[in-house]
Amino acid sequence: MGLGGMRGGIGGGGAGSGERWRWILFLSLVSVSFLLSFLFLFLSAYSSPTRLRLPGLTTARAAAGVRRGPDALPCLAYLLIGARGDGHRLLRLLLAVYHPRNRYILHLSADASHEERRDLAAGVAAAAPAAVSFDNVALVGTPTAGTPVGSSGLAGTLRAAAVLLRLHPDWDWFLTLNAADYPLVTQDDLIHALSYVPREFNFIDHTSDIGRKESEKVQSMIVDAGIYLSGRTNFFRATQKRPSPDAFKFFTGSPWVILNRRFIEYCVLGWENLPRLLLMYFNNVMLPQEGYFHSVICNSLDFRNSTVNNDLRYKVWDDPPQTEPLFLSMAHFNKMVDSGQPFARRFQANGPLLDKIDEKLLKRPGHGPVPGAWCAGRKSWFIDPCSQWSDVNVVKPGPQALKLQQYINWTLEEADSGAKSCRL
């Protein structure tokens, strides 16, 4: 039974006052348990990722050839998220965004079977030999629950960020993608475009204009059962609401972000108290991934001026907008291409639109990664050109790179103007 079904709810006076304080104590304990759960997940990040290694492959030699750092091309750290049944979609998404320079964490939610996780790992090793040799793909072995509106998703994102911080000390931006997302540009295009962007910037769609949604997004309280009960994906809603916070300003926006390494370190390692305080608050917020990073960065004096108010995703919304954007169709293809944005969502699984993007924009063969300047194999219909590689420190931008560069330049100019941003 949800909290809303409890007699008397959380409000009331007299005898109901004792009931209210019992629920306040309960929610406080759940908040503390969430923080402790996150700390446990952070510590488990030191042992749980499954890394795609096979004996006899020149992992050390391949990885040593990659130049990273402030004077090199940027390195991107991807978190690819899927639910039960999304294994094949995550594999296709990984192949579409794979580059030996980058880092990747694959997360299938806790309700996915061990066999699906095993098949995903085997599929990556078979379809992308470079992923094994460069040792830059890891699969979360003990994942969090996939509660759509609860805090377990936020815990999983922070845990993946902690894994990336531990495994790889050399990436520049952290990107989150869902199984329903897909790129519109090659990684050569994206790495080339971002090489002209100062690495202190964070691409995060945000607003403090909550409007009529304040009651639902800010004041409602929920408890995500996936935080403390194994295998559960439901949540409980409290009947009473809490007042809007006055210790910080509430921001919301797209849950899909591109955040720089220093800000991720700030959220995970927390040398100030703000990330931890907001983590406890957002434990009981509905859809916390639409507010946590946004509120932390916009309430931080160190980071608010690093924001670019854009998530770099092409989306089409219903009127009035719903929780999720519309599924994209062939009718949207030309507008997607002309937008210059590097990613789009939402796509139907294995739809013809994905095949068209592979063919027209990415030039991706159906069985391997998107070819780039790093691929040195002979091109033919039965041989993957990326089964052999040369210098991974060189990129060769394609036709979409110019549109991408123009779009990113426009977002940076808009950020400099301070319009629609939490910048001071």
Phi, psi and chi 1 to 4 in degrees:
 res  aa     phi    psi   chi1   chi2   chi3   chi4
   1 MET       -  135.5 -179.9 -175.5  -63.4      -
   2 GLY   -74.0  166.5      -      -      -      -
   3 LEU   -61.6  -30.7  -63.5 -174.4      -      -
   4 GLY   -63.8  -20.2      -      -      -      -
   5 GLY   -88.7   -4.5      -      -      -      -
   6 MET   -74.0  138.5  -61.4  -67.5 -177.1      -
   7 ARG   -63.7  127.8 -174.8 -173.5  -63.1  -99.1
   8 GLY    87.6  -14.9      -      -      -      -
   9 GLY    58.9 -142.3      -      -      -      -
  10 ILE  -106.6  -14.7  -61.4 -179.2      -      -
  11 GLY   -91.6 -166.2      -      -      -      -
  12 GLY   108.2  172.0      -      -      -      -
  13 GLY  -130.0  179.0      -      -      -      -
  14 GLY    61.8 -123.5      -      -      -      -
  15 ALA   -62.5  -32.1      -      -      -      -
  16 GLY   -66.3  -21.7      -      -      -      -
  17 SER   -65.0  -41.0  178.4      -      -      -
  18 GLY   -63.7  -38.4      -      -      -      -
  19 GLU   -62.1  -40.9 -177.5   75.6    6.8      -
  20 ARG   -60.5  -45.9  177.6 -173.0   63.8 -173.8
  21 TRP   -69.2  -29.4  -74.8  109.2      -      -
  22 ARG   -64.2  -40.5  -78.8 -165.3  -67.6  -88.2
  23 TRP   -72.0  -35.6  -79.0  114.3      -      -
  24 ILE   -61.9  -43.6  -69.8  174.3      -      -
  25 LEU   -62.5  -40.9  177.3   61.0      -      -
  26 PHE   -62.0  -47.1  171.1   71.7      -      -
  27 LEU   -65.3  -35.1  -69.0  172.3      -      -
  28 SER   -64.6  -42.9  -60.5      -      -      -
  29 LEU   -64.4  -37.6  -70.4  172.9      -      -
  30 VAL   -64.8  -39.4  169.4      -      -      -
  31 SER   -61.7  -44.2  -64.8      -      -      -
  32 VAL   -64.3  -40.5  172.2      -      -      -
  33 SER   -63.9  -33.7   71.8      -      -      -
  34 PHE   -63.7  -45.0  173.1   77.1      -      -
  35 LEU   -63.2  -42.8 -175.3   58.9      -      -
  36 LEU   -66.0  -36.9  -67.4  174.9      -      -
  37 SER   -63.2  -40.8  -62.1      -      -      -
  38 PHE   -64.2  -41.6  169.3   67.6      -      -
  39 LEU   -62.1  -38.8  -68.0  174.4      -      -
  40 PHE   -63.7  -42.6  169.5   76.8      -      -
  41 LEU   -64.3  -37.6  -71.3  172.3      -      -
  42 PHE   -62.0  -44.4  175.6   76.0      -      -
  43 LEU   -68.3  -36.7  -67.8  173.9      -      -
  44 SER   -69.4  -16.5   69.1      -      -      -
  45 ALA   -61.7  -16.1      -      -      -      -
  46 TYR   -83.4   -3.3  -75.5   75.2      -      -
  47 SER  -140.3  -17.1   58.9      -      -      -
  48 SER   -92.2  -22.6   61.4      -      -      -
  49 PRO   -65.2  138.8  -15.8   28.2      -      -
  50 THR   -91.5  115.8  -59.4      -      -      -
  51 ARG  -100.5  140.3  -58.3  174.5   75.3  175.3
  52 LEU   -83.3   81.7  -55.6  174.4      -      -
  53 ARG  -115.4  137.7  -73.2  179.0  173.8  168.4
  54 LEU  -127.8  143.2  -66.7  176.9      -      -
  55 PRO   -65.5  148.6   23.1  -32.9      -      -
  56 GLY    89.7   -7.3      -      -      -      -
  57 LEU   -94.0  145.8  -67.5  172.1      -      -
  58 THR   -83.3   64.2   56.0      -      -      -
  59 THR   -61.3  -51.9  -60.6      -      -      -
  60 ALA   -61.5  -42.9      -      -      -      -
  61 ARG   -65.7  -42.8 -172.6 -170.0  -48.2  168.2
  62 ALA   -64.8  -47.7      -      -      -      -
  63 ALA   -65.3  -32.8      -      -      -      -
  64 ALA   -67.4  -20.1      -      -      -      -
  65 GLY   -81.4   -3.8      -      -      -      -
  66 VAL   -91.7  124.0 -176.8      -      -      -
  67 ARG   -95.5  124.3  -66.4 -165.1  -57.4  -88.5
  68 ARG  -131.0  163.5  -61.3 -173.8  177.6   92.5
  69 GLY   128.2  178.2      -      -      -      -
  70 PRO   -63.2  -23.9   20.3  -31.3      -      -
  71 ASP   -98.4    3.4  -62.2  -35.3      -      -
  72 ALA  -109.8  174.3      -      -      -      -
  73 LEU   -60.4  149.7  -69.1  170.8      -      -
  74 PRO   -64.4  151.8   19.6  -29.7      -      -
  75 CYS  -113.7  128.4  172.2      -      -      -
  76 LEU  -105.1  136.5  -49.3  179.4      -      -
  77 ALA  -110.3  111.9      -      -      -      -
  78 TYR   -98.7  138.2  -78.0   90.5      -      -
  79 LEU  -111.4  115.4  169.0   60.9      -      -
  80 LEU  -105.7  121.3  -51.4 -175.6      -      -
  81 ILE  -114.5  134.1  -55.3  167.4      -      -
  82 GLY  -145.6  163.0      -      -      -      -
  83 ALA  -105.8 -176.2      -      -      -      -
  84 ARG   -56.6  132.2 -179.7  176.7   58.2 -172.2
  85 GLY    89.7   -2.8      -      -      -      -
  86 ASP   -96.2    9.5  -77.8  -22.6      -      -
  87 GLY   -56.7  -46.7      -      -      -      -
  88 HIS   -66.6  -35.3  -68.7  -66.6      -      -
  89 ARG   -68.0  -39.5  -61.7  179.8   77.0 -179.5
  90 LEU   -65.5  -37.9  -81.6 -166.9      -      -
  91 LEU   -63.1  -45.3  175.6   58.1      -      -
  92 ARG   -63.4  -42.2 -179.0  171.0 -172.6  167.1
  93 LEU   -63.1  -43.1  177.9   58.9      -      -
  94 LEU   -59.9  -45.6  171.9   67.5      -      -
  95 LEU   -62.9  -30.5  -64.7  174.8      -      -
  96 ALA   -75.7  -23.7      -      -      -      -
  97 VAL  -116.6   11.1  -62.2      -      -      -
  98 TYR   -77.1  139.5 -177.7   78.1      -      -
  99 HIS  -153.2  139.4 -167.0  -74.0      -      -
 100 PRO   -60.6  -22.1  -25.5   34.8      -      -
 101 ARG   -71.3  -27.9  -66.0 -170.3   54.5   77.1
 102 ASN   -87.2  174.3  -64.3  -23.9      -      -
 103 ARG  -122.3  147.4  -52.6  -61.6 -164.6 -179.6
 104 TYR  -140.2  135.5  -58.7   88.1      -      -
 105 ILE  -120.6  127.5  -65.6  -74.4      -      -
 106 LEU  -105.3  129.7  -50.4 -178.4      -      -
 107 HIS  -128.9  107.6 -176.8  -79.7      -      -
 108 LEU   -96.6  131.1  -81.9  172.4      -      -
 109 SER   -61.1  166.3   58.9      -      -      -
 110 ALA   -62.9  -22.3      -      -      -      -
 111 ASP   -80.6   -7.5   56.0  -12.9      -      -
 112 ALA   -72.5  148.9      -      -      -      -
 113 SER   -80.4  161.2   66.0      -      -      -
 114 HIS   -61.0  -36.6  170.9   73.2      -      -
 115 GLU   -65.0  -38.5  -70.9   73.1   23.1      -
 116 GLU   -66.4  -40.1 -173.7  175.5   10.6      -
 117 ARG   -65.4  -40.9 -105.5  179.5  -76.8  -78.9
 118 ARG   -63.6  -43.5  179.9 -162.5   60.8 -158.9
 119 ASP   -65.4  -35.3  -68.4  -14.6      -      -
 120 LEU   -64.6  -46.3  175.3   57.4      -      -
 121 ALA   -61.4  -43.3      -      -      -      -
 122 ALA   -66.0  -37.9      -      -      -      -
 123 GLY   -64.3  -39.5      -      -      -      -
 124 VAL   -64.3  -47.0  173.9      -      -      -
 125 ALA   -61.8  -35.8      -      -      -      -
 126 ALA   -77.7  -39.9      -      -      -      -
 127 ALA   -85.1  -24.1      -      -      -      -
 128 ALA  -134.2   80.2      -      -      -      -
 129 PRO   -55.8  -30.2  -22.9   32.3      -      -
 130 ALA   -62.0  -31.9      -      -      -      -
 131 ALA   -62.5  -31.7      -      -      -      -
 132 VAL   -77.9  -45.2 -178.6      -      -      -
 133 SER   -66.6  -39.3  -71.3      -      -      -
 134 PHE   -88.5   -6.6  -73.6   88.9      -      -
 135 ASP    52.2   47.0 -167.1   26.0      -      -
 136 ASN  -119.1   16.6   63.8  -22.4      -      -
 137 VAL  -127.6  130.7  178.3      -      -      -
 138 ALA  -130.7  145.7      -      -      -      -
 139 LEU  -114.3  125.9  175.5   64.2      -      -
 140 VAL   -65.7  121.5  176.2      -      -      -
 141 GLY   -86.6  -28.0      -      -      -      -
 142 THR  -124.4   79.8   51.7      -      -      -
 143 PRO   -77.4  166.1   29.2  -34.5      -      -
 144 THR   -86.2  169.7   57.4      -      -      -
 145 ALA   -67.6  160.8      -      -      -      -
 146 GLY  -107.5   42.7      -      -      -      -
 147 THR   -61.6  119.1  -50.1      -      -      -
 148 PRO   -60.6  -37.5  -21.3   32.6      -      -
 149 VAL  -111.7   -1.3  -60.0      -      -      -
 150 GLY   -98.8 -174.8      -      -      -      -
 151 SER   -84.7   -6.4   52.2      -      -      -
 152 SER   -65.8  -32.2   53.9      -      -      -
 153 GLY   -64.8  -41.0      -      -      -      -
 154 LEU   -64.5  -40.8  175.0   59.2      -      -
 155 ALA   -60.7  -39.9      -      -      -      -
 156 GLY   -65.8  -38.0      -      -      -      -
 157 THR   -66.7  -44.1  -61.3      -      -      -
 158 LEU   -67.2  -35.5  -70.9  168.4      -      -
 159 ARG   -65.6  -43.3 -172.2  -91.4 -169.3   92.2
 160 ALA   -62.6  -39.5      -      -      -      -
 161 ALA   -62.0  -39.2      -      -      -      -
 162 ALA   -64.8  -39.1      -      -      -      -
 163 VAL   -60.6  -46.1  169.7      -      -      -
 164 LEU   -65.5  -36.8  -74.0  163.4      -      -
 165 LEU   -64.8  -36.6  -71.8  173.6      -      -
 166 ARG   -76.6  -46.3 -179.3 -174.6   71.7   85.6
 167 LEU   -72.8  -34.9  -67.9 -179.3      -      -
 168 HIS  -136.0  109.7  -50.5  -64.3      -      -
 169 PRO   -89.7   19.9   33.6  -34.9      -      -
 170 ASP  -133.4   12.5   49.0   14.6      -      -
 171 TRP   -92.1  164.1   50.7  -93.3      -      -
 172 ASP  -111.6  -39.4  -60.7  -66.1      -      -
 173 TRP  -132.0  145.3  -84.1  -69.7      -      -
 174 PHE  -106.2  121.1  173.9   70.9      -      -
 175 LEU  -118.3  136.0  -65.6   80.8      -      -
 176 THR  -110.1  130.6   56.6      -      -      -
 177 LEU  -132.4  145.8  -68.2  176.3      -      -
 178 ASN  -102.8  161.0 -179.9  -93.8      -      -
 179 ALA   -59.6  -20.9      -      -      -      -
 180 ALA   -88.6    2.6      -      -      -      -
 181 ASP   -94.7  165.5  -61.2  -21.1      -      -
 182 TYR  -160.8  146.8 -146.3   65.9      -      -
 183 PRO   -79.9  152.8   30.3  -35.9      -      -
 184 LEU  -110.0   -2.7  -55.7  177.8      -      -
 185 VAL  -134.4  161.5  -61.1      -      -      -
 186 THR   -78.4  164.0   68.4      -      -      -
 187 GLN   -67.8  -29.8  -71.2  -56.5  -72.4      -
 188 ASP   -59.9  -42.5  -82.0   13.7      -      -
 189 ASP   -62.1  -48.0  -67.4  -21.3      -      -
 190 LEU   -68.8  -45.1 -176.2   57.1      -      -
 191 ILE   -62.4  -41.4  -68.3  170.5      -      -
 192 HIS   -60.7  -47.6  171.2   76.7      -      -
 193 ALA   -64.2  -43.0      -      -      -      -
 194 LEU   -72.8  -16.2  -69.9  176.9      -      -
 195 SER   -66.3  -16.5   67.8      -      -      -
 196 TYR   -98.5    2.3  -65.2   96.1      -      -
 197 VAL  -102.2  128.8  176.9      -      -      -
 198 PRO   -55.4  135.7  -25.3   34.9      -      -
 199 ARG   -79.9    1.4  -61.7 -175.6 -169.0 -176.6
 200 GLU   -84.9   -6.4   67.9  -93.7   20.1      -
 201 PHE   -78.8  147.9  -78.0  128.2      -      -
 202 ASN  -124.3  123.6  -65.9  -81.1      -      -
 203 PHE   -92.2  104.9  -65.3   88.1      -      -
 204 ILE  -147.5  114.6  178.9  167.0      -      -
 205 ASP   -70.0  124.4  170.2   74.3      -      -
 206 HIS  -152.1  155.2   61.3  -85.3      -      -
 207 THR  -157.5  150.7 -178.6      -      -      -
 208 SER  -102.1    1.6   60.5      -      -      -
 209 ASP   -85.5   85.9 -176.8   12.3      -      -
 210 ILE   -79.4  -34.4  -47.8  -62.1      -      -
 211 GLY    61.3 -132.9      -      -      -      -
 212 ARG   -70.8  -10.7  -67.4  175.0  -61.7  175.2
 213 LYS   -86.6    2.2  -63.9 -178.4  178.9  179.7
 214 GLU   -59.0  -42.3 -178.7  176.6   10.6      -
 215 SER   -61.5  -40.6  175.1      -      -      -
 216 GLU   -80.6  -44.9 -176.9   73.3    8.2      -
 217 LYS   -85.6  -31.1  -66.0 -175.0   73.5   72.1
 218 VAL  -106.1  -44.7 -177.5      -      -      -
 219 GLN   -92.8  -23.0  -61.8  173.1  -13.8      -
 220 SER   -69.1  148.2  -67.7      -      -      -
 221 MET  -122.9  133.0  -67.8 -174.9  -68.4      -
 222 ILE  -131.7  161.9   69.0  167.1      -      -
 223 VAL  -123.5  121.5  175.6      -      -      -
 224 ASP   -86.1  111.5 -177.3  -10.1      -      -
 225 ALA   -65.2  -23.1      -      -      -      -
 226 GLY   -66.5  -15.8      -      -      -      -
 227 ILE   -72.4  -36.2  -71.2  -66.6      -      -
 228 TYR  -125.0   -2.5   58.3   92.6      -      -
 229 LEU  -124.4  121.8  -67.3  177.3      -      -
 230 SER   -64.7  132.7  175.5      -      -      -
 231 GLY    80.5    2.1      -      -      -      -
 232 ARG   -94.7  140.3  -63.7  -70.4  -69.4  -86.1
 233 THR  -126.8   11.5   58.7      -      -      -
 234 ASN   -95.0  173.2   58.3  -38.6      -      -
 235 PHE  -141.2  161.4   67.2   94.2      -      -
 236 PHE  -116.5  138.8  -51.5  106.5      -      -
 237 ARG  -109.8  133.3 -173.9 -165.5  -63.0  -96.0
 238 ALA   -77.1  148.2      -      -      -      -
 239 THR   -75.7  -35.5   55.3      -      -      -
 240 GLN   -90.3  158.4  -64.2  -66.1  -40.3      -
 241 LYS  -112.7  155.1  -61.7 -179.4 -176.8  -66.3
 242 ARG  -101.3  156.4   58.0 -176.4  170.4 -174.5
 243 PRO   -67.7  156.4   23.5  -32.8      -      -
 244 SER   -63.5  143.6  -61.6      -      -      -
 245 PRO   -68.1  147.0   25.2  -34.2      -      -
 246 ASP  -119.3   -2.5   58.7    9.3      -      -
 247 ALA   -81.8  -16.8      -      -      -      -
 248 PHE  -153.3  164.8   62.3   90.2      -      -
 249 LYS   -96.1  133.0 -166.3  168.7 -173.7  177.7
 250 PHE   -84.7  126.9 -169.2  103.7      -      -
 251 PHE  -120.6  151.0  -74.2   81.9      -      -
 252 THR  -139.0  169.6 -172.9      -      -      -
 253 GLY   166.1 -162.6      -      -      -      -
 254 SER   -65.3  137.8  168.6      -      -      -
 255 PRO   -77.3   -6.9   28.5  -34.1      -      -
 256 TRP   -99.1  119.7  -48.3  110.7      -      -
 257 VAL  -131.5  161.6  -65.7      -      -      -
 258 ILE  -131.4  101.8  -58.2  177.4      -      -
 259 LEU  -116.4  142.3  -55.9  172.7      -      -
 260 ASN   -78.1  163.9   70.8   27.9      -      -
 261 ARG   -61.4  -41.2 -179.6 -174.4 -179.7   88.3
 262 ARG   -64.5  -38.3 -175.2  166.8  175.3  -93.2
 263 PHE   -68.3  -38.1  178.8   66.4      -      -
 264 ILE   -63.0  -41.1  -69.7  -64.2      -      -
 265 GLU   -60.7  -39.2  -70.8  175.0  -21.2      -
 266 TYR   -61.8  -42.4  176.9   69.9      -      -
 267 CYS   -72.2  -38.3  -69.0      -      -      -
 268 VAL   -83.8  -46.5  172.2      -      -      -
 269 LEU   -86.9  -28.9  -56.0  177.9      -      -
 270 GLY    57.4   63.6      -      -      -      -
 271 TRP   -72.8   -9.2   55.7   82.5      -      -
 272 GLU  -117.5  167.9  -68.1 -179.7  -17.0      -
 273 ASN   -83.2  -16.7 -144.3   25.0      -      -
 274 LEU   -54.8  -49.9  178.7   65.5      -      -
 275 PRO   -59.9  -36.5  -23.2   34.3      -      -
 276 ARG   -71.9  -41.6  -74.6 -176.7  -68.8  -87.6
 277 LEU   -61.1  -45.2  -71.7  174.7      -      -
 278 LEU   -71.0  -29.0  -93.8   63.7      -      -
 279 LEU   -62.8  -42.5 -175.4   62.0      -      -
 280 MET   -67.3  -39.1  -65.0 -176.4   70.3      -
 281 TYR   -64.6  -45.4  176.0   84.8      -      -
 282 PHE   -76.4   -6.2  -84.1   91.2      -      -
 283 ASN   -57.2  -35.2  173.0   42.3      -      -
 284 ASN  -107.7   17.3  -59.4  121.8      -      -
 285 VAL   -97.5  141.1  169.9      -      -      -
 286 MET   -71.7  136.5 -172.6  170.5  -68.3      -
 287 LEU    54.1   58.3  -61.1  171.1      -      -
 288 PRO   -64.5  -23.9   24.9  -35.0      -      -
 289 GLN   -71.3   -9.9  -67.3 -163.3   89.2      -
 290 GLU   -93.2   10.7  -64.6 -176.2    3.0      -
 291 GLY  -148.5  -24.7      -      -      -      -
 292 TYR   -65.3  -61.0  174.1   70.9      -      -
 293 PHE   -60.4  -36.3  -70.1  120.0      -      -
 294 HIS   -64.7  -43.4  -43.2   68.0      -      -
 295 SER   -74.0  -36.1  -63.4      -      -      -
 296 VAL   -64.2  -49.7  171.1      -      -      -
 297 ILE   -69.3  -34.5 -159.6  167.3      -      -
 298 CYS   -83.7  -13.8  -74.1      -      -      -
 299 ASN  -100.2    0.5  -76.6  -83.6      -      -
 300 SER   -97.5  124.3  168.4      -      -      -
 301 LEU   -65.3  -26.6  -65.2  177.4      -      -
 302 ASP   -77.9  -25.4  -70.4  -23.6      -      -
 303 PHE  -120.1  -16.0  -69.4  100.6      -      -
 304 ARG   -61.8  -29.9   65.9  172.5   57.5  172.1
 305 ASN   -83.7    5.3  -72.5  -23.6      -      -
 306 SER   -99.9    5.8   69.3      -      -      -
 307 THR   -84.2  140.7   56.3      -      -      -
 308 VAL  -118.3  116.5  178.8      -      -      -
 309 ASN   -79.5   70.5 -163.2   -1.0      -      -
 310 ASN  -164.9  138.0 -162.5  -59.7      -      -
 311 ASP   -99.2    2.2   63.9   -0.9      -      -
 312 LEU    58.7   37.2  -57.8 -173.9      -      -
 313 ARG  -123.3  135.9  -92.2   79.9  167.1  173.2
 314 TYR   -86.0  125.7  177.9   86.1      -      -
 315 LYS  -140.4  153.2  -59.3 -178.8  -71.1  -72.7
 316 VAL  -122.7  125.8  176.0      -      -      -
 317 TRP  -107.1  150.7  -65.1   93.3      -      -
 318 ASP   -73.9  170.2 -157.5   -6.0      -      -
 319 ASP  -125.9  109.2 -172.3   15.3      -      -
 320 PRO   -75.7  159.4   28.8  -35.2      -      -
 321 PRO   -62.2  141.2  -20.9   32.4      -      -
 322 GLN   -99.3 -174.2  -56.9  -59.6  -50.2      -
 323 THR   -62.3  -39.6  -56.7      -      -      -
 324 GLU  -117.0  150.6  -75.0  -81.8    8.2      -
 325 PRO   -68.4  167.7   23.8  -32.8      -      -
 326 LEU   -68.9  156.2  -62.1  173.3      -      -
 327 PHE   -70.1  136.0  -79.0  106.0      -      -
 328 LEU   -80.6  150.9  -61.9  170.9      -      -
 329 SER  -133.1  178.6   67.3      -      -      -
 330 MET   -57.4  -29.8  -73.8  -71.4 -164.7      -
 331 ALA   -65.0  -18.4      -      -      -      -
 332 HIS   -94.5   -4.1  -60.0  115.2      -      -
 333 PHE   -58.6  -51.2 -179.6   78.2      -      -
 334 ASN   -62.6  -40.8  -70.6  -25.4      -      -
 335 LYS   -66.3  -37.0  -71.9 -174.3  176.7 -179.8
 336 MET   -60.6  -47.2  -82.2 -164.8  -58.9      -
 337 VAL   -62.7  -44.0  173.1      -      -      -
 338 ASP   -72.1  -20.1  -66.7  -22.3      -      -
 339 SER   -65.8  -30.3   73.6      -      -      -
 340 GLY    78.7    2.6      -      -      -      -
 341 GLN   -80.1  145.9  -62.1 -173.6   66.1      -
 342 PRO   -78.7  -21.8   25.7  -32.5      -      -
 343 PHE  -134.8  162.1  -57.0  102.1      -      -
 344 ALA  -145.4  158.1      -      -      -      -
 345 ARG  -159.5  154.1   72.2 -176.6  -38.6  -96.0
 346 ARG  -104.4  149.2  -68.8 -175.2  -65.1  162.3
 347 PHE  -115.6  143.1  -68.5   94.0      -      -
 348 GLN   -70.9  146.2  -61.0  -83.3    6.8      -
 349 ALA   -62.6  129.2      -      -      -      -
 350 ASN    55.1   31.8  -62.9  -40.8      -      -
 351 GLY   -77.8  163.3      -      -      -      -
 352 PRO   -64.0  -24.2   21.5  -32.5      -      -
 353 LEU   -65.8  -38.9 -177.7   55.1      -      -
 354 LEU   -63.8  -40.4  -67.7  178.2      -      -
 355 ASP   -62.3  -38.7  -64.3  -25.6      -      -
 356 LYS   -67.7  -39.7 -172.0  169.9 -176.1  178.0
 357 ILE   -63.0  -43.9  -67.8  171.8      -      -
 358 ASP   -57.7  -44.0  -81.7  -13.2      -      -
 359 GLU   -75.3  -48.2  178.1 -173.2   -2.1      -
 360 LYS   -87.8  -36.8  -59.8  -65.2 -175.9 -178.2
 361 LEU  -103.0  -45.3  -59.6 -178.1      -      -
 362 LEU   -95.8  -20.7  -54.6 -179.2      -      -
 363 LYS    57.5   37.0  -48.5  -62.1 -177.3 -174.9
 364 ARG   -89.0  126.5 -173.6 -178.0   82.8   87.1
 365 PRO   -68.0  153.9   25.1  -33.0      -      -
 366 GLY   -66.9  -11.0      -      -      -      -
 367 HIS  -118.0    5.1   54.0  -81.7      -      -
 368 GLY  -151.0 -175.1      -      -      -      -
 369 PRO   -70.9  168.4  -13.6   27.4      -      -
 370 VAL   -67.5  125.5  173.4      -      -      -
 371 PRO   -64.5  143.4  -20.1   31.8      -      -
 372 GLY  -140.3 -174.3      -      -      -      -
 373 ALA   -62.2  -21.0      -      -      -      -
 374 TRP   -76.8  -17.0   62.2  -82.8      -      -
 375 CYS   -81.6  126.5  -58.8      -      -      -
 376 ALA  -119.4    3.7      -      -      -      -
 377 GLY   -78.1  160.9      -      -      -      -
 378 ARG   -72.3  134.7 -176.3  167.5   59.0   89.7
 379 LYS   -82.7  125.1  -65.3 -178.1  179.8  179.7
 380 SER  -158.2  170.6   70.1      -      -      -
 381 TRP   -70.9  -19.1   67.7  -89.0      -      -
 382 PHE  -114.5    0.5   59.7   88.9      -      -
 383 ILE  -119.4  128.8  -64.4  178.2      -      -
 384 ASP   -78.0  118.0  176.2   12.4      -      -
 385 PRO   -63.6  -18.4   22.7  -33.3      -      -
 386 CYS   -94.1    9.9  -61.1      -      -      -
 387 SER   -77.0  -11.3   60.0      -      -      -
 388 GLN  -130.5  152.0  -59.8  175.6   29.6      -
 389 TRP  -143.8  160.5   45.0   86.4      -      -
 390 SER  -122.0 -125.6   55.1      -      -      -
 391 ASP   -79.4  114.1 -171.3   -5.9      -      -
 392 VAL   -85.4    0.9  -59.2      -      -      -
 393 ASN   -95.1    9.9  -58.1  -61.7      -      -
 394 VAL  -119.3  135.5  175.5      -      -      -
 395 VAL  -120.7  152.2  -64.7      -      -      -
 396 LYS  -127.7   94.2 -175.8  179.2  179.4 -179.3
 397 PRO   -64.2  146.1   21.1  -30.4      -      -
 398 GLY  -105.4 -164.2      -      -      -      -
 399 PRO   -60.1  -32.2  -22.4   32.5      -      -
 400 GLN   -76.3  -13.8  -80.0  -65.7  108.2      -
 401 ALA   -62.0  -38.0      -      -      -      -
 402 LEU   -65.1  -44.7  178.6   58.8      -      -
 403 LYS   -62.9  -40.3  -66.5  177.4 -178.4  178.1
 404 LEU   -63.2  -45.6  171.6   61.1      -      -
 405 GLN   -61.6  -41.7 -170.7   71.5   64.0      -
 406 GLN   -64.2  -40.2  -69.2  171.8  -20.3      -
 407 TYR   -67.7  -44.8 -176.5   77.6      -      -
 408 ILE   -63.5  -40.3  -70.4 -179.9      -      -
 409 ASN   -59.9  -39.7  -72.3  -16.4      -      -
 410 TRP   -64.2  -41.8  173.3   77.9      -      -
 411 THR   -64.7  -36.8   65.3      -      -      -
 412 LEU   -69.9  -38.4  -63.5  179.1      -      -
 413 GLU   -64.6  -40.2  -70.0  170.0    2.8      -
 414 GLU   -66.0  -37.7 -172.3  176.1   59.5      -
 415 ALA   -64.9  -39.8      -      -      -      -
 416 ASP   -64.1  -29.5  -73.7  -20.2      -      -
 417 SER   -74.1  -16.2   71.2      -      -      -
 418 GLY    80.0    0.3      -      -      -      -
 419 ALA   -71.0  139.7      -      -      -      -
 420 LYS    53.1   42.8  -56.4  177.4 -177.6  178.7
 421 SER  -142.8  159.5  174.1      -      -      -
 422 CYS   -89.6    8.9   65.0      -      -      -
 423 ARG   -62.8  149.7  -70.0 -171.9  178.1 -162.5
 424 LEU   -81.1      -  -70.9  175.0      -      -
